[in-house]
């Protein structure tokens, strides 16, 4: 299956509406000092918003819900809030307050919404009408249910009372399928519609990383695929449809001698896919932990539930925020085996990280940035593992979708993705508009022109004819992570991503550093100025 014809792996709709309870904290929550520092940062941030209410557009009827707190080594604080108006979520109303170690505001980053006040919060269009309309806008989804939620939609700046309706059901392969339809609650006019699922599908190979060590737990005279270090467990879904899976579903993998799988393609040994899934989840966890100090997807130290053998001939892999699960299928049973390779799993779990931080909206340019973020960190998980069989590269899903699903040096080689930013980029499918971000990352990492890395030849052009010198992918990824977790908001576009990454580069390396200049040059090279 060619890269352009492949379907895409999904992130369930639960990730689109992460609640304020999902708070990620970049401090050690086990200590009283850290908790006190976090509480003080939040209190100061609330006060700073109140003291600068005009700048934030914050007034009567509004409330702030804490979503994330990042405290730097020097004590600088970055407190992320979601906003409500009259109890309704404000889409595009999120903000980050940047403070010094004493809680004094230095700067802020805000979504497009300023003052979310609307004339009335009583909808003229009833919920049932919105639900019925949304169902008509989501053909091809079986067993569909339609759930409307009243929101203040201000993603484009001007606030409107709106119904955000999620249609959820089952796709043709038994995977969760959904569509989010936003309509004006006064007129019924459709504002936007976008997929509720983030997906990238491949044709996989079992035993992607050869013979590996995996962490298990001894129990009942045998062993179970429970990682006692990272907390994730790996289960056999017993071919249950992914739309029906809960964290409690399936059967935990157990074994008598702690030797798992047979390493064969299309094998009858069901533990073989579990070996790859279990090990690659550990590598993803370790990458975020050892590189950024992040304790798991939500930064709360909790491990995920990982399912293999999901559905029947389900040629897919998917992260679900709602059940905090990673789900992988068996492929089509003919040419496509298990969907458990390194960069694929790193990509999917990164959707969870994005959801727990900037929550980049899965629409327009922010949707492209969401996908690019998963490609970037899925790639970096592969570089972190440095496996001799699945050699690190800038070819996304080259193992499960040969020769590759997407590539970073020249994304347009897939026939659909964008190398350079234009005003029309936001109209592309998010997997194609992600090309701008992927291209930036490659240029920032490796530079322009021809280069051979780990036996793969790349030839990355620039959109402005410039020559770019890279700073290495570890520095580029470090800058991107800080931009994502500190400066980006749900409505960040490519211009905003440039500003966010430059702020991150300045924080990490200084405004006159080689790294700062390389970040700027790489953005200019993909026509983001």
C-alpha positions as MATLAB code, in Angstrom:
seq = 'XXXXXXXXXXXXXXXXXXXXXXXXXXXXXXXXXXXXXXXXXXXXXXXXXXXXXXXXXXXXXXXXXXXXXXXXXXXXXXXXXXXXXXXXXXXXXXXXXXXXXXXXXXXXXXXXXXXXXXXXXXXXXXXXXXXXXXXXXXXXXXXXXXXXXXXXXXXXXXXXXXXXXXXXXXXXXXXXXXXXXXXXXXXXXXXXXXXXXXXXXXXXXXXXXXXXXXXXXXXXXXXXXXXXXXXXXXXXXXXXXXXXXXXXXXXXXXXXXXXXXXXXXXXXXXXXXXXXXXXXXXXXXXXXXXXXXXXXXXXXXXXXXXXXXXXXXXXXXXXXXXXXXXXXXXXXXXXXXXXXXXXXXXXXXXXXXXXXXXXXXXXXXXXXXXXXXXXXXXXXXXXXXXXXXXXXXXXXXXXXXXXXXXXXXXXXXXXXXXXXXXXXXXXXXXXXXXXXXXXXXXXXXXXXXXXXXXXXXXXXXXXXXXXXXXXXXXXXXXXXXXXXXXXXXXXXXXXXXXXXXXXXXXXXXXXXXXXXXXXXXXXXXXXXX';
ca = [
       0.000    0.000    0.000;
       1.474    3.357   -0.997;
       1.989    6.127    1.560;
      -0.610    8.343   -0.073;
      -3.301    5.665   -0.062;
      -2.727    4.503    3.502;
      -5.249    5.395    6.150;
      -4.041    7.174    9.260;
      -3.878    6.058   12.890;
      -6.279    7.734   15.304;
      -6.510    9.455   18.664;
      -9.989    9.166   20.101;
     -12.328   12.084   20.631;
     -11.676   11.970   24.349;
      -8.353   13.650   23.673;
     -10.067   16.592   21.997;
     -11.734   17.707   25.235;
      -9.199   17.113   27.987;
     -10.619   18.358   31.277;
      -8.909   20.560   33.784;
      -8.418   17.469   35.969;
      -5.749   16.266   33.572;
      -3.025   18.426   35.061;
       0.557   17.741   34.015;
       3.148   19.083   36.403;
       6.818   19.380   35.551;
       7.933   19.132   39.176;
       8.309   16.163   41.499;
       4.816   15.891   42.899;
       5.982   13.564   45.653;
       7.504   16.373   47.700;
       5.678   18.900   49.840;
       7.985   21.609   48.533;
       7.044   20.889   44.934;
       3.349   20.896   45.789;
       3.711   24.199   47.635;
       5.626   25.704   44.715;
       2.950   24.577   42.287;
       0.110   25.931   44.423;
       1.891   29.253   44.818;
       2.523   29.467   41.060;
      -1.166   28.869   40.355;
      -2.286   31.420   42.931;
       0.104   34.017   41.543;
      -0.993   33.278   37.990;
      -4.654   33.759   38.898;
      -3.763   37.030   40.568;
      -1.741   38.156   37.558;
      -4.673   37.491   35.250;
      -6.912   39.488   37.557;
      -4.458   42.388   37.744;
      -4.169   42.419   33.964;
      -7.797   41.627   33.203;
      -7.951   44.050   30.281;
      -5.018   42.408   28.530;
      -6.508   38.954   28.985;
     -10.094   39.971   28.280;
     -10.955   38.459   31.651;
     -14.130   39.653   33.314;
     -17.442   38.815   34.916;
     -18.759   35.306   34.397;
     -15.350   33.852   33.550;
     -13.326   31.233   35.359;
      -9.904   29.669   34.904;
      -9.254   25.948   35.091;
      -5.669   24.831   35.690;
      -4.402   22.457   33.047;
      -0.613   22.409   33.351;
       2.206   23.852   35.424;
       5.837   23.972   34.277;
       8.478   25.176   36.731;
      11.961   25.706   35.313;
      15.224   24.995   37.086;
      15.673   28.716   37.801;
      12.213   28.909   39.362;
      10.458   30.519   36.391;
       6.834   29.450   36.240;
       4.493   28.756   33.327;
       0.879   28.158   34.325;
      -1.584   27.007   31.658;
      -5.311   27.657   32.052;
      -8.412   26.703   30.125;
     -11.172   29.304   30.351;
     -14.922   29.101   30.883;
     -17.677   31.673   30.512;
     -20.895   31.188   32.478;
     -19.656   27.640   33.056;
     -19.236   26.914   29.328;
     -15.848   25.909   27.842;
     -14.306   28.671   25.738;
     -12.795   27.156   22.591;
      -9.664   29.179   21.876;
      -9.722   30.805   25.311;
      -6.727   28.975   26.760;
      -3.766   30.967   28.032;
      -0.342   30.554   29.628;
       0.952   32.954   32.288;
       4.768   33.209   32.347;
       6.166   34.293   35.737;
       9.535   34.718   37.400;
      10.536   32.701   40.464;
       8.675   35.156   42.704;
       5.428   34.850   40.773;
       5.702   38.185   38.993;
       4.291   38.074   35.474;
       6.850   38.403   32.714;
       4.734   37.575   29.680;
       1.756   35.568   28.511;
       0.672   33.390   25.615;
      -2.999   33.368   24.682;
      -5.335   31.585   22.307;
      -7.291   33.628   19.789;
     -10.173   34.370   22.156;
      -9.933   37.669   24.018;
     -13.257   38.597   25.595;
     -15.539   35.511   25.364;
     -18.681   37.371   26.427;
     -21.758   36.590   24.313;
     -25.168   38.213   24.379;
     -26.889   35.089   25.653;
     -25.941   31.586   26.726;
     -29.419   30.268   25.934;
     -29.356   28.460   22.566;
     -32.034   29.240   19.996;
     -31.292   25.951   18.252;
     -32.122   22.984   20.515;
     -29.583   20.278   21.303;
     -31.593   17.618   19.483;
     -31.534   19.609   16.247;
     -27.767   19.985   16.553;
     -27.351   16.262   17.211;
     -29.441   15.317   14.185;
     -27.600   17.769   11.952;
     -24.217   16.415   13.053;
     -25.251   12.847   12.250;
     -26.030   13.918    8.685;
     -22.552   15.465    8.438;
     -20.826   12.184    9.371;
     -21.784    9.543    6.800;
     -20.059    6.167    6.834;
     -19.978    5.870   10.615;
     -21.948    2.875   11.836;
     -23.798    2.597   15.170;
     -23.304    6.342   15.540;
     -24.295    8.381   18.546;
     -24.363   12.162   18.575;
     -23.494   14.114   21.724;
     -23.858   17.915   21.661;
     -22.028   20.179   24.117;
     -22.755   23.883   24.485;
     -19.568   25.963   24.194;
     -18.340   29.458   23.503;
     -16.606   29.051   20.160;
     -13.930   31.729   19.755;
     -11.195   29.860   17.918;
     -11.212   32.580   15.243;
     -11.373   35.382   17.821;
     -15.033   36.481   17.761;
     -17.079   34.584   20.381;
     -20.214   32.717   19.363;
     -22.505   30.479   21.356;
     -22.178   27.131   19.634;
     -22.967   23.452   19.789;
     -19.864   21.257   19.588;
     -21.325   17.897   18.678;
     -19.278   14.714   18.678;
     -20.481   11.892   16.468;
     -18.952    8.614   17.635;
     -19.341    5.175   16.149;
     -17.561    2.423   14.272;
     -15.614    2.663   11.024;
     -15.395    0.044    8.312;
     -12.583   -1.846   10.082;
     -14.229   -1.811   13.496;
     -12.112    1.093   14.705;
     -13.548    4.012   16.667;
     -14.643    6.608   14.128;
     -15.941   10.053   14.781;
     -16.547   13.565   13.588;
     -16.802   16.808   15.534;
     -19.326   19.246   14.065;
     -19.529   22.797   15.418;
     -22.664   24.807   14.673;
     -23.859   28.258   15.692;
     -26.368   27.782   18.522;
     -28.348   30.824   17.395;
     -28.662   30.144   13.669;
     -27.718   26.491   13.152;
     -24.999   27.556   10.696;
     -22.091   25.116   10.551;
     -18.865   26.719   11.757;
     -16.444   23.842   11.250;
     -16.231   20.089   11.035;
     -13.201   17.925   11.660;
     -12.227   14.359   12.402;
     -12.404   13.296   16.023;
      -9.730   10.691   15.350;
      -5.997   11.098   14.737;
      -4.828    8.199   12.603;
      -1.888    6.815   10.679;
      -2.199    3.268    9.335;
       0.615    1.068    8.091;
       1.547   -2.337    6.755;
       3.580   -3.688    9.635;
       6.164   -6.367   10.311;
       6.216   -8.358   13.529;
       9.383   -8.518   15.632;
      10.490   -5.074   14.476;
      13.308   -4.786   16.989;
      14.551   -8.358   17.202;
      15.456   -9.902   20.563;
      14.916   -7.336   23.306;
      14.797   -7.226   27.067;
      11.357   -6.449   28.521;
      10.331   -5.704   32.084;
       7.798   -8.175   33.501;
       6.316   -9.004   36.924;
       6.512  -12.374   38.634;
       3.163  -13.641   39.882;
       1.409  -16.932   40.593;
       4.439  -19.030   39.789;
       4.884  -17.354   36.391;
       5.262  -13.919   34.818;
       2.942  -11.205   33.518;
       3.473   -8.361   31.025;
       3.262   -5.726   33.723;
       6.129   -3.256   33.642;
       6.874   -2.538   37.301;
       9.110    0.428   36.421;
       6.831    2.365   34.087;
       3.470    0.953   35.084;
       2.092   -0.084   31.695;
       0.484   -3.462   31.141;
       0.083   -5.334   27.871;
      -3.068   -7.305   27.167;
      -4.598   -9.502   24.483;
      -7.764   -7.782   23.252;
      -9.015  -11.173   22.036;
     -10.076   -9.475   18.804;
     -12.602   -7.289   20.557;
     -13.590   -4.307   18.436;
     -11.625   -1.206   19.360;
     -14.828    0.779   19.777;
     -15.800   -1.552   22.623;
     -12.482   -1.637   24.441;
     -12.129   -0.310   27.964;
      -9.040   -0.441   30.164;
     -10.574   -3.486   31.874;
     -11.096   -5.367   28.598;
      -9.047   -8.278   27.316;
      -6.674  -10.671   29.064;
      -3.310   -9.902   30.622;
      -0.438  -11.741   28.939;
       1.146  -14.346   31.218;
       3.877  -16.906   30.677;
       5.526  -19.695   32.661;
       9.203  -19.173   31.804;
       9.400  -15.428   31.016;
      10.293  -16.158   27.371;
       7.753  -14.488   25.045;
       6.827  -14.854   21.380;
       8.586  -16.522   18.477;
       9.671  -13.536   16.363;
       7.815  -14.767   13.298;
       5.652  -12.850   10.884;
       1.933  -13.766   10.800;
       2.557  -16.099   13.693;
       0.064  -18.024   15.738;
       2.023  -17.069   18.861;
      -0.095  -14.213   20.153;
       2.630  -13.003   22.507;
       4.906  -12.000   19.612;
       3.075   -8.741   18.907;
       2.919   -8.173   22.659;
       6.733   -8.235   22.885;
       7.075   -5.358   20.424;
       4.187   -3.423   21.946;
       5.485   -3.827   25.491;
       9.077   -2.917   24.613;
       8.185    0.033   22.377;
       5.870    1.487   24.997;
       8.778    1.305   27.443;
      11.087    3.055   24.986;
       8.531    5.826   24.478;
       8.087    6.275   28.224;
      11.863    6.288   28.742;
      12.434    8.802   25.971;
      10.111   11.356   27.564;
      11.356   10.581   31.081;
      15.085   10.653   30.386;
      15.006   13.492   27.859;
      12.479   15.876   29.401;
      11.850   14.545   32.899;
       8.255   13.766   31.919;
       6.706   10.984   33.996;
       4.409    9.343   31.465;
       1.843   10.625   29.025;
       0.062   12.905   31.494;
       3.191   13.548   33.570;
       1.488   11.851   36.517;
       3.621    8.700   36.570;
       0.794    6.462   35.427;
       1.362    3.821   32.780;
      -1.030    3.031   29.955;
      -2.878   -0.151   29.069;
      -1.554   -1.576   25.809;
      -3.720   -3.864   23.674;
      -2.642   -6.104   20.809;
      -4.885   -8.239   18.570;
      -7.607   -5.595   18.461;
     -10.490   -6.254   16.050;
     -10.533   -8.665   13.160;
      -8.080   -7.838   10.389;
      -7.840   -4.339   11.870;
      -4.987   -2.692    9.964;
      -4.515    0.120   12.423;
      -2.940    1.430   15.616;
      -4.490    4.035   17.856;
      -4.117    5.992   21.076;
      -7.276    6.555   23.135;
      -7.290    9.272   25.787;
     -10.680    8.214   27.096;
      -9.503    4.790   28.289;
      -5.803    5.758   28.446;
      -5.046    2.882   26.098;
      -2.796    2.061   23.184;
      -4.537   -0.250   20.720;
      -2.931   -2.170   17.862;
      -4.428   -4.414   15.226;
      -3.156   -7.493   13.384;
      -3.127   -6.018    9.889;
      -5.072   -7.544    7.049;
      -3.723  -11.053    7.595;
      -2.323  -11.238    4.077;
       0.347   -8.572    3.560;
       0.037   -6.394    6.642;
       1.102   -7.856   10.012;
       0.966   -6.270   13.493;
       1.022   -2.485   13.922;
       3.574   -2.244   16.728;
       6.763   -0.651   15.316;
       8.750    1.971   17.226;
       7.924    5.267   15.535;
       4.279    4.293   15.066;
       3.757    3.714   18.778;
       5.792    6.785   19.704;
       3.628    8.818   17.312;
       0.355    7.612   18.806;
       1.331    8.087   22.440;
       2.596   11.577   21.613;
      -0.985   12.493   20.675;
      -1.701   11.912   24.371;
       1.176   14.200   25.394;
      -0.083   16.930   23.051;
      -3.612   16.544   24.391;
      -2.365   16.907   27.975;
      -0.395   20.076   27.168;
      -1.101   22.503   24.318;
      -4.074   20.435   23.097;
      -3.516   21.601   19.525;
      -6.902   21.577   17.823;
      -7.212   18.872   15.179;
      -8.258   21.332   12.506;
      -6.508   23.798   10.203;
      -2.864   24.652   10.808;
      -3.039   23.655   14.475;
      -4.108   20.183   13.323;
      -1.069   19.986   11.060;
       1.120   20.982   14.001;
      -0.557   18.284   16.102;
       0.349   15.620   13.540;
       3.849   17.029   13.012;
       4.436   16.873   16.759;
       3.581   13.166   16.778;
       5.822   12.547   13.758;
       8.671   14.486   15.376;
       8.593   12.683   18.697;
       7.733    9.305   17.155;
      10.910    9.757   15.134;
      12.853   10.774   18.229;
      11.706    7.653   20.092;
      13.286    5.669   17.262;
      16.525    7.676   17.610;
      16.443    7.209   21.371;
      16.062    3.414   21.097;
      18.878    3.279   18.522;
      17.898   -0.277   17.638;
      20.131   -2.177   15.244;
      17.207   -3.614   13.274;
      14.864   -0.611   13.171;
      17.655    1.872   12.394;
      16.926    5.517   13.302;
      15.929    7.680   10.346;
      13.713   10.546    9.210;
      11.293    8.222    7.410;
       8.078    7.846    9.351;
       6.601    4.308    9.503;
       9.178    2.927    7.090;
       8.986   -0.408    8.919;
       5.201   -0.716    8.944;
       4.511    1.076    5.645;
       7.505    0.470    3.377;
       9.230    2.319    1.939;
       7.722    5.006    4.266;
       4.433    6.697    5.090;
       5.890   10.189    5.386;
       9.399   11.607    5.210;
      10.777   14.760    6.721;
      13.502   15.945    4.363;
      11.075   16.556    1.507;
       7.504   15.798    2.614;
       6.029   16.451   -0.851;
       7.599   13.208   -2.095;
       4.481   11.432   -0.830;
       2.489   13.322   -3.465;
       0.260   15.170   -1.008;
       2.223   16.819    1.789;
       3.456   20.399    1.842;
       7.146   21.311    1.902;
       6.475   25.037    2.332;
       3.893   27.155    4.072;
       1.277   28.966    1.973;
      -2.042   30.537    2.874;
      -3.732   27.324    1.710;
      -1.813   24.951    3.986;
      -4.551   25.032    6.601;
      -7.020   23.680    4.045;
      -5.047   20.448    3.600;
      -5.643   17.218    5.466;
      -3.754   17.533    8.749;
      -1.458   14.640    7.785;
      -0.366   16.655    4.746;
      -0.214   20.119    6.317;
       2.069   18.495    8.901;
       4.724   18.457    6.181;
       5.667   22.070    6.932;
       6.434   21.225   10.556;
       8.220   18.004    9.632;
      10.326   19.825    7.039;
      11.227   22.492    9.612;
      12.316   19.805   12.059;
      14.531   18.076    9.514;
      16.182   21.345    8.442;
      16.694   22.445   12.036;
      18.183   19.029   12.833;
      20.262   18.165    9.779;
      20.307   21.231    7.552;
      19.601   21.591    3.842;
      21.033   19.819    0.836;
      22.198   16.260    0.305;
      23.212   14.133    3.270;
      23.489   10.449    4.138;
      22.484    9.439    7.664;
      22.603    5.818    8.853;
      22.737    4.633    5.250;
      19.732    6.686    4.082;
      20.313    9.512    1.611;
      18.319   12.700    2.090;
      18.204   15.832   -0.030;
      16.275   18.591    1.693;
      15.468   21.745   -0.296;
      14.609   25.163    1.094;
      11.674   27.235   -0.064;
      13.665   30.474   -0.156;
      16.853   29.158   -1.746;
      18.816   29.531    1.488;
      21.351   27.165    2.994;
      20.506   25.945    6.491;
      22.950   24.397    8.943;
      21.360   21.985   11.424;
      21.893   21.836   15.175;
      21.123   18.109   15.603;
      17.790   16.478   16.304;
      18.260   16.341   20.086;
      18.469   20.124   20.360;
      15.681   20.630   17.822;
      13.420   18.220   19.737;
      14.255   19.856   23.060;
      13.243   23.220   21.617;
      10.020   21.771   20.172;
       9.062   20.121   23.458;
       9.449   23.362   25.384;
       7.514   25.242   22.711;
       4.704   22.668   22.938;
       4.497   22.500   26.721;
       5.141   26.144   27.585;
       4.205   28.457   24.701;
       1.736   26.809   22.320;
      -2.022   26.953   22.817;
      -4.926   25.120   21.229;
      -5.125   27.577   18.312;
      -1.413   27.972   17.561;
      -0.768   28.179   13.810;
       2.547   27.979   11.947;
       3.362   31.632   12.570;
       2.620   31.044   16.239;
       4.762   27.906   16.220;
       7.690   29.953   14.922;
       7.250   32.419   17.783;
       6.829   29.603   20.317;
       9.955   27.755   19.194;
      12.014   30.938   19.118;
      10.909   31.698   22.674;
      11.888   28.158   23.611;
      15.276   28.459   21.891;
      15.886   31.764   23.671;
      15.028   30.185   27.027;
      17.285   27.189   26.448;
      20.228   28.661   24.569;
      19.924   32.462   24.460;
      18.653   34.990   21.925;
      22.058   35.337   20.243;
      22.844   31.619   20.184;
      23.553   29.445   17.165;
      20.497   27.395   18.115;
      18.169   30.408   18.100;
      19.467   31.499   14.704;
      19.104   27.966   13.296;
      15.488   27.745   14.438;
      14.706   31.063   12.743;
      16.563   30.082    9.570;
      14.735   26.759    9.330;
      11.339   28.468    9.661;
      12.261   31.000    6.973;
      13.390   28.086    4.818;
       9.852   26.647    4.912;
       8.323   30.113    4.244;
       7.145   30.763    7.806;
       8.313   34.288    8.635;
];
